[in-house]
């Protein structure tokens, strides 16, 4: 892969159970990046129509996870039900977070995230402590934001 250092790519192992996969991925990040919360230069994220990001869903107990860097979810409200995700401590330690949101199915979530100061949608809770958040939104997802 031209332009990429293989030592900086951290794939997950989908052959493992979700719990084993999350633990192995956390260990891989610790080995490659260092102990503690990994600090990524840039995280590219998307959002779902319900405002979820990664596999952090509205109202799910996983939103409260603060002790792990990588967690597993067995009851995702969106298929597949079993997933592995980075947690808020990692997302909020990133230097920069870039969200991409496209399509009219995202317009209500985008309005809540960008206009409602009291919104608690998961994507809204991504607030890097020493970084920034940038949004790339198409016209359909931005519908109603300028009103």
C-alpha positions in Angstrom: 0.0 0.0 0.0 1.8 3.1 -1.2 1.9 5.9 1.2 0.9 3.8 4.3 3.2 2.2 6.8 2.0 -1.2 7.7 3.1 -0.6 11.2 0.5 2.1 11.5 -2.5 -0.1 10.4 -4.4 -1.8 13.2 -6.9 -4.2 11.8 -9.4 -6.1 13.9 -9.7 -9.8 13.9 -13.3 -10.7 12.9 -12.6 -14.4 13.5 -12.7 -13.7 17.3 -15.8 -13.3 19.5 -16.8 -9.7 20.0 -15.4 -9.7 23.5 -12.1 -11.3 22.5 -11.9 -9.0 19.4 -12.3 -5.9 21.5 -9.6 -7.0 24.0 -7.2 -8.0 21.2 -7.8 -4.7 19.4 -7.2 -2.7 22.6 -4.0 -4.7 23.1 -2.9 -4.1 19.5 -3.4 -0.3 19.9 -1.5 -0.4 23.2 1.4 -2.3 21.6 1.5 0.0 18.5 0.7 3.4 20.0 1.5 3.1 23.7 -0.1 2.5 27.0 -3.1 4.6 28.1 -5.6 6.3 25.8 -4.4 6.2 22.2 -4.2 9.6 20.5 -5.0 9.5 16.8 -4.0 12.4 14.6 -7.3 12.1 12.6 -10.4 10.0 13.0 -12.8 9.8 10.1 -16.3 9.0 11.3 -19.8 8.8 10.0 -23.2 9.1 11.6 -26.4 7.1 11.4 -29.9 8.5 11.0 -30.3 8.2 14.8 -27.1 10.2 15.5 -25.0 7.2 16.4 -21.3 7.1 15.5 -18.9 4.2 15.6 -21.2 1.7 17.4 -22.2 4.2 20.1 -26.0 4.3 19.9 -28.5 6.7 21.6 -29.5 5.5 25.0 -27.2 2.5 25.0 -25.2 1.7 28.2 -22.0 1.7 26.2 -22.2 5.5 26.0 -21.1 5.5 29.7 -18.0 3.3 29.1 -15.0 5.2 30.4 -12.5 2.6 31.5 -12.0 0.8 28.2 -10.5 2.1 24.9 -12.3 -0.5 22.8 -15.5 -2.2 23.7 -17.8 -4.8 22.3 -21.6 -4.6 21.8 -23.8 -7.6 21.6 -27.2 -5.9 21.2 -26.7 -3.3 18.5 -30.1 -1.8 17.5 -28.8 -1.8 13.9 -27.4 -4.9 12.2 -25.1 -6.5 12.7 -26.0 -7.0 16.4 -22.4 -7.8 17.5 -19.8 -5.2 17.0 -16.5 -3.7 18.2 -16.1 0.0 18.8 -13.7 2.7 20.0 -15.1 4.4 23.1 -15.5 8.1 23.9 -12.1 8.3 25.8 -10.4 7.5 22.5 -12.7 9.6 20.3 -12.2 12.6 22.5 -8.4 12.2 22.7 -8.0 12.5 18.9 -6.3 15.6 17.6 -8.9 16.0 14.9 -12.2 14.3 14.2 -13.8 14.5 10.7 -17.4 13.5 10.3 -19.0 12.8 6.9 -22.8 12.9 6.7 -24.7 12.4 3.5 -28.3 11.8 2.6 -31.7 13.1 3.7 -32.0 10.4 6.3 -29.4 12.3 8.4 -31.1 15.7 8.3 -32.9 15.4 11.6 -29.8 14.1 13.4 -27.7 16.9 11.8 -30.2 19.5 13.0 -30.1 18.1 16.5 -26.3 17.9 16.6 -25.5 21.3 15.1 -28.4 23.4 16.3 -29.6 21.9 19.7 -27.2 22.8 22.5 -29.0 20.2 24.7 -28.7 17.3 22.2 -27.2 14.2 23.6 -26.9 12.2 20.4 -23.8 10.2 20.4 -22.1 12.1 17.5 -22.7 15.4 19.4 -20.8 13.9 22.4 -17.6 13.6 20.3 -15.7 16.6 21.6 -11.9 16.2 21.5 -10.3 17.8 24.5 -7.3 19.1 22.6 -8.6 18.9 19.0 -11.3 19.9 16.7 -14.3 18.5 14.9 -15.0 19.1 11.2 -18.2 18.3 9.4 -18.5 17.4 5.7 -22.3 17.4 4.9 -24.0 17.1 1.6 -27.0 19.3 0.7 -29.6 16.6 1.6 -28.1 16.1 5.1 -27.9 19.9 5.6 -31.6 20.5 4.6 -33.1 22.8 7.2 -29.8 23.9 8.8 -29.8 27.3 7.3 -33.3 28.1 8.4 
